[in-house]
Amino acid sequence: MVIPPLRQPAAPWEKPAPRPEEQLLQAGTRGLRKLEQEGDAANLSDVELLGLEAVVLLVVRPALFVTGGDFVSPPAPWGALLDQQRASIRRIAPSVGRIEVSFGFGESQMIGTGFLVAPDVVMTNRHVVKNFSELDQGTWRFMGGMTPAIDYRAERGSTARASFQLVEILAVHDSLDLALVRVSSEATHGHPAPGPLSLTSMPSESLVGRNVYVIGYPASDNQGLTPPQVLRDIFGSVYQVKRLQPGKVLEVEAGQPIFTHDCSTLGGNSGSCVVDLETGRVIGLHFRGHYRHANYAVALWQLADDPMLKSAGVRFD
């Protein structure tokens, strides 16, 4: 009989390797320091971008649960505003899903949000897809051993799923935090595929100050940058489920492909759609934020003639 050797205890000076969430926290903190020191010119890595979402205002920016495709009664001053557009919001919410990756062990890890912009095309952030794909001789391919999917349900208190496999990276934008991924039309749980959303090619004359909302899947604050009490007050310590997050447009620069808003977002909201409340049209793709300062989104109306989006069949109104 061979007696296996005893496992030696780790020496006191040998620190265990940090867990992935700890690594992300450290990278997020580095990213925040870069932003504080260099402003918008800061060159952030993909891991520093991931999860840099922010709570901008500490009050009147709720994060409402979406359940059964509907949302709970909002607090003032959003009650009447959101109720008036409830039918429009219920039409849009089913087309937004949680992007997750399976590693073949029966468990999935959430990495962001995405939404349908053509019958078989999901839009999300470039830094989201880089978590499960890589550039191989000029072509983006999924990494081995990873199976990405999008789940259009994942609601609080529900085990129902509407999961569809992501099958191909269609395009990754060169200069914007935007990517397009082809999605299968066959659900793994028998749920019918939702319809694509329509993007606006002509926004209202002045977007600044307009009411908007984000639909997405906020995760916990990976960087530890948001005070715990703020997280409890806004998110109730419940994460990775579908939320409706209203706010306002803060700043729009003419001709620029980015605008800012103040919806309450966290890591996981990367890839969420930003919707004009009054018109029900998607105006932006949320990609990051800076706590107590602003959240940032790609101005999609600037891309109505973008060849990358045109070739993928992205719908504009």
Secondary structure, DSSP 4 states (H G I P E B T S, - for coil): -PPPPPPPPPPTT-PPPPPHHHHHHHHHHHHHHHHHHHGGG----HHHHTT------SSS---EEEETTEEPPPPTTHHHHHHHTHHHHHHHGGGEEEEEEE-SSS-EEEEEEEEEEETTEEEE-HHHHTTTEEEETTEEEEPTT-EEEEES---TT-----EEEEEEEEEE-SSSS-EEEEEEEEESSSPPPPPPPPBPSS--S--TT-EEEEEE-----TTS-S-HHHHHHHHTT--SS-EEEEEEEEEE-TT-SEEEE-----TT-TT-EEEETTT--EEEEEEEEETTTEEEEEEGGGGTT-HHHHHTT--B-
